[in-house]
Amino acid sequence: MFFAPTLFKQTRPVDLILPLQNQLPQLQQLVGVDKLAPATSALSLSQIIADNTPLTTAITVHGDELAAVLFTSGTEGLPKGVMLTHNNILASERAYCARLNLTWQDVFMMPAPLGHATGFLHGVTAPFLIGARSVLLDIFTPDACLALLEQQRCTCMLGATPFVYDLLNLLEKQPADLSALRFFLCGGTTIPKKVARECQQRGIKLLSVYGSTESSPHAVVNLDDPLSRFMHTDGYACRRC
């Protein structure tokens, strides 16, 4: 079974995959995720949901079975499909939540795509594990993100440095109440000193993180670390739970 959006920007992924079905005998069903456009050439996800009732009993799986295949960005070569087991994912997210003292009372702001390790692991999986709430952005814009941070009283956010930079620029023109925000976890690239200092001046706790699709996160700073720690390092190795 293969799930694909019916529309992505100006492209219709389902229509691109259909001609390949004859070359993939193991592919039994193509499902169109019909949020933005109707599924005209494949079974629609909305129809599957309408025609079926939720399971009353949990499906039994083994911890070492394949849970997800996430693709890397290809920073050091060609993108790779990383095969993660249930145990891989649970160990990663339990360590992440423990290091940052995340609980059911937290509200996650997640601007990253859910097909990316950041969005899938920290925006969906972690909140499920601890019973927290996650606020998802379809497309990141500073205006939409800042409005949701304030309205939903988000307590934590994770994203690359450009997200922080855009939000700081908007806050110059459009002040907002971010008193609920405990921290902004920043990874993917170096954090400029200017950005770190501006966050400190605005009362935004900026934390650095390092990870990869294969194991995210590898290292995170502690919540009580001084500014010098996250400006020059990515903290400490995460202890797997």
C-alpha positions as CSV (number, residue, x, y, z in Angstrom):
1,M,0.0,0.0,0.0
2,F,1.3,3.4,-1.0
3,F,0.0,6.8,0.3
4,A,0.6,9.9,-1.8
5,P,-1.0,13.4,-1.8
6,T,-3.4,14.1,-4.6
7,L,-1.8,17.6,-5.0
8,F,1.5,19.0,-4.0
9,K,2.1,22.6,-5.2
10,Q,1.5,22.2,-9.0
11,T,2.2,18.5,-9.1
12,R,-0.2,15.5,-8.8
13,P,2.0,12.8,-7.2
14,V,-0.7,10.1,-7.5
15,D,-0.8,10.5,-11.3
16,L,3.0,10.2,-11.5
17,I,3.0,6.9,-9.6
18,L,0.1,5.2,-11.4
19,P,2.2,4.4,-14.6
20,L,4.8,2.6,-12.3
21,Q,2.3,0.1,-10.8
22,N,3.0,-2.5,-13.5
23,Q,6.7,-2.5,-12.4
24,L,5.7,-3.0,-8.8
25,P,3.8,-6.3,-8.4
26,Q,4.0,-6.1,-4.6
27,L,2.1,-2.8,-4.6
28,Q,-1.5,-3.8,-3.9
29,Q,-3.1,-0.4,-3.5
30,L,-2.4,3.2,-4.2
31,V,-4.2,5.6,-1.8
32,G,-4.7,9.3,-2.5
33,V,-4.5,11.7,0.5
34,D,-7.2,14.0,-0.7
35,K,-6.9,17.0,1.5
36,L,-6.2,19.5,-1.3
37,A,-7.8,17.9,-4.3
38,P,-10.2,14.9,-4.9
39,A,-8.7,11.5,-5.7
40,T,-9.8,10.8,-9.3
41,S,-7.4,8.0,-10.2
42,A,-6.9,6.2,-6.9
43,L,-8.8,5.2,-3.8
44,S,-9.1,8.2,-1.5
45,L,-8.0,8.3,2.2
46,S,-11.3,10.0,3.1
47,Q,-13.3,7.1,1.6
48,I,-11.3,4.5,3.5
49,I,-12.0,6.4,6.8
50,A,-15.7,6.7,5.9
51,D,-16.1,3.0,5.1
52,N,-14.3,1.6,8.1
53,T,-14.6,1.7,11.9
54,P,-11.7,2.2,14.3
55,L,-10.0,-1.0,15.6
56,T,-11.2,-2.1,19.0
57,T,-8.0,-4.0,19.8
58,A,-4.4,-3.0,19.3
59,I,-2.3,-4.7,16.7
60,T,0.6,-6.6,18.1
61,V,4.0,-5.8,16.7
62,H,7.6,-6.7,17.6
63,G,9.9,-3.9,18.8
64,D,12.5,-4.8,16.2
65,E,10.1,-4.7,13.2
66,L,10.2,-1.9,10.7
67,A,8.1,1.1,11.7
68,A,9.0,3.8,9.3
69,V,11.3,4.6,6.3
70,L,12.5,8.3,6.5
71,F,14.6,9.8,3.8
72,T,17.7,11.9,4.5
73,S,18.3,15.2,2.9
74,G,21.4,14.0,1.1
75,T,23.7,16.6,2.7
76,E,26.8,14.4,2.3
77,G,25.7,12.4,-0.8
78,L,22.5,10.9,-2.3
79,P,19.4,10.8,-0.1
80,K,19.0,7.5,1.7
81,G,15.9,5.7,3.0
82,V,16.6,5.1,6.7
83,M,14.8,2.0,8.1
84,L,13.7,2.7,11.7
85,T,12.3,0.1,14.0
86,H,9.7,0.7,16.7
87,N,12.6,0.4,19.3
88,N,14.7,2.9,17.4
89,I,11.9,5.5,17.5
90,L,10.9,4.9,21.1
91,A,14.5,5.1,22.3
92,S,15.0,8.3,20.4
93,E,11.9,10.1,21.6
94,R,12.1,8.9,25.2
95,A,15.6,10.3,25.4
96,Y,14.5,13.6,23.8
97,C,11.5,14.0,26.2
98,A,13.6,13.1,29.2
99,R,16.5,15.6,28.4
100,L,14.0,18.5,27.9
101,N,11.6,17.6,30.7
102,L,8.7,17.4,28.3
103,T,5.3,16.3,29.8
104,W,1.6,16.1,28.9
105,Q,1.3,19.7,29.8
106,D,3.5,20.9,26.9
107,V,2.2,22.2,23.6
108,F,4.6,21.6,20.7
109,M,4.8,24.0,17.7
110,M,6.0,22.0,14.7
111,P,6.8,23.9,11.5
112,A,8.8,21.1,9.8
113,P,7.2,18.7,7.3
114,L,5.9,15.5,8.8
115,G,7.7,13.5,6.1
116,H,11.0,14.8,7.6
117,A,12.6,13.2,10.7
118,T,12.1,16.4,12.7
119,G,8.4,16.6,12.0
120,F,7.6,12.9,12.2
121,L,9.6,12.1,15.3
122,H,9.3,15.3,17.4
123,G,6.1,16.7,16.0
124,V,4.0,13.5,16.0
125,T,5.6,10.7,17.8
126,A,6.9,12.5,20.9
127,P,3.5,14.1,21.7
128,F,1.8,10.8,21.3
129,L,4.2,9.2,23.8
130,I,3.7,11.7,26.6
131,G,0.1,12.7,25.8
132,A,1.0,16.3,24.8
133,R,-0.6,18.5,22.2
134,S,1.1,19.3,18.8
135,V,0.3,22.4,16.7
136,L,1.2,21.6,13.0
137,L,2.0,24.1,10.3
138,D,1.2,23.1,6.7
139,I,3.5,25.7,5.3
140,F,5.8,27.9,7.5
141,T,5.2,31.6,7.3
142,P,6.4,33.9,10.2
143,D,3.0,35.5,10.5
144,A,1.1,32.2,10.8
145,C,3.7,30.7,13.1
146,L,3.8,33.7,15.5
147,A,0.0,33.9,15.6
148,L,-0.3,30.2,16.6
149,L,2.5,30.4,19.1
150,E,0.6,33.2,20.9
151,Q,-3.0,31.8,20.5
152,Q,-2.2,28.2,21.4
153,R,0.2,29.1,24.2
154,C,2.9,26.8,22.7
155,T,5.6,25.9,25.2
156,C,8.3,24.5,22.9
157,M,9.3,24.8,19.2
158,L,11.9,23.0,17.1
159,G,13.2,24.2,13.8
160,A,16.2,25.3,11.8
161,T,17.9,28.7,12.3
162,P,16.0,30.5,9.5
163,F,12.8,30.0,11.4
164,V,14.2,31.8,14.4
165,Y,15.6,34.6,12.2
166,D,12.2,35.1,10.5
167,L,10.4,35.2,13.8
168,L,12.8,37.7,15.3
169,N,12.4,40.0,12.3
170,L,8.6,39.8,12.6
171,L,8.7,40.5,16.4
172,E,10.5,43.8,15.6
173,K,7.4,45.0,13.8
174,Q,4.7,42.9,15.5
175,P,5.2,42.2,19.3
176,A,3.5,39.1,20.6
177,D,3.0,37.4,24.0
178,L,5.4,34.4,24.0
179,S,5.5,34.0,27.8
180,A,4.4,30.4,27.5
181,L,7.3,29.4,25.3
182,R,9.8,27.5,27.4
183,F,12.4,27.1,24.7
184,F,13.1,27.0,21.0
185,L,15.2,24.0,20.0
186,C,17.4,24.9,17.0
187,G,19.3,22.4,14.8
188,G,20.3,21.8,11.2
189,T,23.0,24.5,11.0
190,T,25.1,26.8,13.0
191,I,23.3,29.3,15.3
192,P,24.7,32.9,14.6
193,K,25.8,34.7,17.8
194,K,23.6,37.7,16.8
195,V,20.5,35.4,16.7
196,A,21.4,33.9,20.0
197,R,21.8,37.3,21.7
198,E,18.6,38.7,20.2
199,C,16.7,35.6,21.6
200,Q,18.2,36.2,25.0
201,Q,17.2,39.9,24.9
202,R,13.6,38.9,24.1
203,G,13.4,36.3,26.8
204,I,13.4,33.4,24.3
205,K,15.5,30.4,25.5
206,L,17.3,29.1,22.5
207,L,18.8,25.6,22.7
208,S,21.0,23.8,20.3
209,V,20.5,20.2,19.1
210,Y,22.4,17.8,16.8
211,G,21.0,14.7,15.2
212,S,20.5,12.8,12.0
213,T,17.6,10.8,10.5
214,E,19.3,7.6,11.7
215,S,19.2,8.7,15.3
216,S,17.6,11.9,16.3
217,P,18.7,13.5,18.5
218,H,22.3,12.6,19.2
219,A,23.1,15.6,21.4
220,V,21.1,18.3,23.1
221,V,22.0,21.1,25.6
222,N,20.5,21.1,29.0
223,L,17.7,23.6,29.9
224,D,19.8,25.3,32.5
225,D,23.0,25.5,30.4
226,P,24.6,29.0,30.0
227,L,24.5,30.9,26.7
228,S,28.1,30.0,26.0
229,R,27.2,26.3,26.0
230,F,24.7,26.4,23.1
231,M,26.6,29.1,21.2
232,H,29.7,26.9,20.9
233,T,28.5,23.3,21.3
234,D,25.5,21.1,20.8
235,G,25.4,20.0,24.4
236,Y,25.7,16.5,25.6
237,A,25.1,13.0,24.1
238,C,21.5,11.9,24.8
239,R,21.2,8.9,27.1
240,R,19.0,6.3,25.4
241,C,16.0,5.2,27.5
